[in-house]
Amino acid sequence: MTPYESIKLLQQKMNASIIGQENIVERLIIGLLANGNLLVEGLPGLAKTRAVRAMADTIESKFSRIQFTPDLLPSDVTGSENMYEEGGEYKFRFEEGPIFGNIILADEINRAPAKVQAAMLEAMEERQVTVAGKTHKMPKLFIVMATQNPVEQEGTYPLPEAQKDRFLMHVNITYPDAASEIEVIRLVRGEKSGKKEEAEEEKITQEMIFAARDEIAAVKSTEVVEQYIVDLVFATRYPEKYDEKLASYIDIGVSPRASLGLDQCSRVYAWLQGRDYTTPEDVRAVLHDVFRHRITASYEAQSERISNDDIIDTVLGLVALPA
């Protein structure tokens, strides 16, 4: 089986487990292949946790779930140095925390206090944690998929802009349509009645994930596409050059990580479509997820209930599509 066939099989299995959420499945796979971390936001019960578990169940990997609460300590995430006795002598040994896995579900990350968020930040960005002055590396396959609930504000610690910028994509998950809702009912009913297949299916190896990443690294991006990426980025930084109203809606434009993220995600998206080159349409397909958490909307935009997605739609309309 080729890397492309393996990833398509992964996508197929996840879609079978997460009915009506094809977009979130595709975004999780893009994050996995782009070697980036994802922030998944949606109302309770929309299968955020189930989606991440479905991916972990299909890949040869160590899955860790961290339920964030206001009383969580950094050591509860990273692990700690513990004393033990050996041959009559007392020694210290590092015991790994749940962050030392391959696929990490950071559930309700906005409930974590600042010190825990800082520990997560190092693991996500540097792929290592430092405990008692010693550095401990993350596994080669390492991705954090964090969830947050947009409607619960009490007892939460909003993620700082700097930490949100560390996420490759910010994915919104919405309600399934009516037909999908019926399929969800039938799927869960079947699982609870024990009709789920017991046969152990062969899992996708980590080597296949790395091989897919190697193929994606070879996907070509032309100068035209690169210029289009930069034009979109600069439209958020210097909106007054495009439209006076747009300028009144943006306080701070996207960071250079947005340019890198657009390039990474558009190449993965093109590869998933079976191509070895990118087009402007690939960039547009992932733009909202890459920009959504990186634009700081103005007070005027918030007062008029203009969302970041609305601002991104305006940017898409103002920046000329390459011929």
C-alpha positions in Angstrom: 0.0 0.0 0.0 1.3 3.4 -1.0 1.4 6.4 1.5 -1.4 8.1 -0.4 -3.6 4.9 -0.2 -2.8 4.6 3.5 -3.9 8.2 4.2 -7.0 7.8 2.1 -7.9 4.7 4.1 -7.3 6.7 7.3 -9.7 9.3 6.0 -12.3 6.7 5.1 -12.2 5.0 8.5 -12.5 8.3 10.3 -15.4 9.4 8.2 -17.1 6.1 9.0 -16.8 6.8 12.7 -17.5 10.6 12.6 -20.7 10.9 10.6 -21.3 14.3 8.8 -18.0 15.9 9.9 -16.0 15.4 6.7 -14.4 18.8 7.1 -13.0 18.2 10.6 -11.7 14.8 9.5 -9.9 16.4 6.6 -8.5 19.2 8.8 -7.2 16.7 11.4 -5.4 14.8 8.6 -3.9 18.0 7.2 -2.6 18.8 10.6 -1.1 15.3 11.0 0.6 15.5 7.6 1.8 19.1 8.0 3.3 18.2 11.4 1.3 20.9 13.1 -0.9 21.4 16.1 -4.7 22.0 15.8 -7.1 24.0 17.9 -10.6 22.6 17.5 -13.5 24.7 18.7 -17.2 23.7 18.8 -20.2 23.3 21.0 -20.5 20.3 23.4 -21.3 17.0 21.9 -20.1 17.7 18.3 -17.6 14.8 18.3 -14.4 16.8 18.9 -13.0 14.2 21.2 -14.3 11.3 19.2 -12.7 12.6 16.0 -9.2 12.7 17.7 -9.8 9.2 19.2 -10.8 7.9 15.8 -7.5 9.0 14.3 -5.5 7.5 17.2 -7.3 4.2 16.9 -6.5 3.9 13.2 -2.7 4.7 13.5 0.0 2.8 15.3 0.4 5.3 18.1 0.3 6.1 21.7 -2.8 8.2 22.5 -2.9 10.5 25.5 -5.9 12.5 26.7 -5.4 15.4 29.1 -8.5 16.9 30.7 -7.6 20.4 31.6 -9.0 21.9 34.9 -8.2 25.1 36.8 -6.3 23.2 39.5 -4.0 21.3 37.0 -0.2 21.7 37.6 2.5 21.7 34.9 3.9 18.5 36.4 0.5 16.8 35.8 1.2 17.3 32.1 4.9 17.0 31.6 5.8 14.5 34.4 8.1 15.0 37.3 11.3 13.9 39.0 10.4 11.3 41.7 12.6 9.9 44.4 13.1 6.1 44.6 15.4 3.7 46.5 17.9 1.4 44.8 20.5 -0.6 46.6 20.0 1.4 49.8 20.5 4.7 47.9 18.0 7.3 47.1 17.9 8.5 43.5 15.7 10.7 41.4 14.0 9.3 38.2 12.0 11.2 35.7 8.5 9.8 35.2 6.9 10.9 32.0 3.5 12.7 32.0 0.7 12.3 29.5 2.3 14.8 27.1 4.7 12.0 26.1 2.5 10.4 23.5 2.1 10.6 19.7 -1.4 12.0 19.5 -2.3 14.2 22.4 -5.9 15.3 23.0 -5.8 18.5 25.1 -9.4 18.6 26.2 -10.8 22.1 27.1 -7.4 23.6 27.0 -8.8 27.1 27.8 -9.5 25.7 31.3 -5.8 25.4 32.0 -4.0 28.1 34.1 -1.1 30.1 32.7 1.7 27.9 34.0 0.2 24.8 32.4 -0.4 26.7 29.1 3.3 27.7 29.2 4.4 24.0 29.7 2.2 23.0 26.7 3.6 25.8 24.7 7.2 24.5 25.0 6.1 21.0 24.1 4.1 22.2 21.1 6.7 24.6 19.7 10.0 23.1 20.8 9.0 19.4 20.8 10.5 19.0 24.2 9.9 19.8 27.9 12.3 20.9 30.6 11.9 19.4 34.1 14.3 20.1 36.9 16.8 21.6 34.5 16.8 18.5 32.2 15.4 18.5 28.6 13.2 15.6 27.5 12.4 15.2 23.8 9.0 14.4 22.4 8.5 11.3 20.1 9.1 11.9 16.3 5.3 11.6 15.7 3.9 14.2 18.0 0.8 16.3 17.4 -1.4 18.2 19.9 -5.1 18.5 19.1 -6.6 20.9 21.6 -10.4 21.5 22.0 -12.2 24.4 23.6 -15.8 25.2 24.2 -16.9 28.7 22.9 -20.0 29.1 25.2 -18.5 28.4 28.6 -16.6 31.4 30.0 -16.7 30.8 33.7 -13.6 29.2 35.1 -11.7 29.5 31.8 -8.4 31.2 30.9 -8.5 32.5 27.4 -5.5 31.5 25.4 -3.0 34.3 24.8 -2.5 35.5 21.2 1.1 34.2 21.3 -0.1 30.6 22.2 -2.9 30.6 19.7 -0.4 31.6 17.0 1.4 28.3 17.7 -1.5 26.3 16.4 -1.2 25.6 12.7 -5.0 25.7 12.3 -8.1 26.8 14.2 -10.9 24.6 13.1 -14.6 25.3 13.8 -16.9 22.3 14.1 -20.6 22.8 13.5 -23.8 20.8 13.7 -24.3 17.9 11.2 -27.2 18.1 8.7 -30.4 16.2 9.3 -29.5 13.1 7.2 -26.2 12.8 9.1 -27.9 13.2 12.4 -30.0 10.1 11.6 -26.8 8.2 10.7 -25.2 9.2 14.0 -28.2 7.8 15.9 -28.0 4.5 14.1 -24.2 4.3 14.5 -24.2 4.9 18.2 -27.2 2.6 18.7 -25.3 -0.2 16.8 -22.2 0.4 19.0 -24.2 0.2 22.2 -26.0 -3.0 21.1 -22.7 -4.7 20.5 -23.0 -4.9 16.7 -19.6 -3.2 16.2 -17.2 -5.4 14.4 -14.8 -7.2 16.8 -12.2 -8.1 14.2 -8.9 -6.3 14.9 -8.0 -4.3 11.7 -4.4 -3.6 10.8 -3.4 -0.1 11.8 -1.5 2.4 9.6 2.1 2.5 10.6 4.0 5.7 11.6 6.4 5.0 8.8 3.5 5.5 6.3 2.8 8.9 7.9 6.5 9.9 7.6 6.6 8.6 4.0 3.5 10.7 3.2 5.2 13.8 4.7 8.2 13.1 2.5 6.0 13.1 -0.6 4.3 16.3 0.5 7.7 18.0 0.9 8.2 17.4 -2.8 4.9 19.1 -3.8 5.8 22.1 -5.9 4.5 25.6 -5.2 5.0 28.1 -8.1 6.0 31.7 -7.7 2.5 32.8 -8.6 1.0 30.8 -5.7 3.7 32.0 -3.3 2.9 35.6 -4.3 -0.8 35.0 -3.8 0.0 33.7 -0.2 2.0 36.9 0.5 -0.7 39.1 -0.9 -3.4 37.6 1.3 -1.1 37.9 4.4 -0.3 41.6 3.6 -3.9 42.4 3.1 -4.5 41.7 6.8 -1.4 43.8 7.8 -2.0 46.8 5.6 -5.8 46.6 5.0 -6.0 50.4 4.4 -4.3 49.8 1.0 -7.3 47.7 0.0 -10.4 49.0 1.7 -11.1 51.6 4.4 -13.9 49.5 6.0 -11.6 46.5 6.1 -9.0 48.6 7.9 -11.5 49.6 10.5 -12.2 45.9 11.3 -8.6 44.8 11.8 -6.4 45.8 14.8 -3.5 43.3 14.1 -2.9 41.3 11.0 -1.5 37.8 10.8 2.0 36.8 11.7 4.7 35.2 9.5 3.5 31.8 10.9 0.4 32.4 8.7 2.5 32.5 5.6 4.3 29.3 6.6 1.0 27.7 7.6 -0.7 28.5 4.3 2.3 27.1 2.4 2.3 23.9 4.4 -1.4 23.3 4.5 -2.0 24.1 0.8 0.7 21.6 -0.2 -0.9 18.9 1.9 -4.3 19.8 0.5 -3.0 19.5 -3.1 -1.4 16.2 -2.2 -4.7 14.9 -0.9 -6.3 15.8 -4.2 -3.7 13.6 -6.0 -1.5 16.5 -7.3 2.2 17.2 -6.9 1.7 21.0 -7.4 -0.4 23.7 -5.7 -2.9 26.1 -7.1 -4.4 29.3 -5.7 -7.6 27.3 -5.0 -5.6 25.1 -2.6 -4.6 28.2 -0.7 -8.2 29.4 -0.6 -9.4 26.0 0.7 -7.4 26.2 3.9 -7.2 30.0 4.3 -10.0 30.4 7.0 -8.5 27.7 9.2 -5.0 29.2 9.0 -6.1 32.8 9.5 -9.0 32.5 11.8 -7.1 32.6 15.1 -4.4 35.0 13.9 -6.4 38.1 13.1 -7.2 40.5 16.0 -10.5 42.1 15.2 -11.1 45.7 16.2 -13.7 46.9 18.7 -15.7 48.2 15.8 -15.8 44.8 14.2 -16.9 43.2 17.5 -19.6 45.8 18.1 -21.0 45.1 14.6 -20.7 41.4 15.1 -18.2 41.0 12.3 -16.4 37.7 12.8 -12.9 36.8 11.8 -14.4 34.6 9.1 -16.3 37.6 7.7 -13.1 39.5 7.6 -11.3 36.7 5.8 -14.2 36.5 3.3 -13.6 40.3 2.6 -9.9 39.7 2.2 -10.6 37.0 -0.3 -12.9 39.3 -2.3 -10.3 42.1 -2.3 -7.1 40.2 -3.2 -7.1 39.4 -6.9 -7.0 35.8 -7.8 -4.0 35.0 -10.0 -4.8 34.4 -13.7 
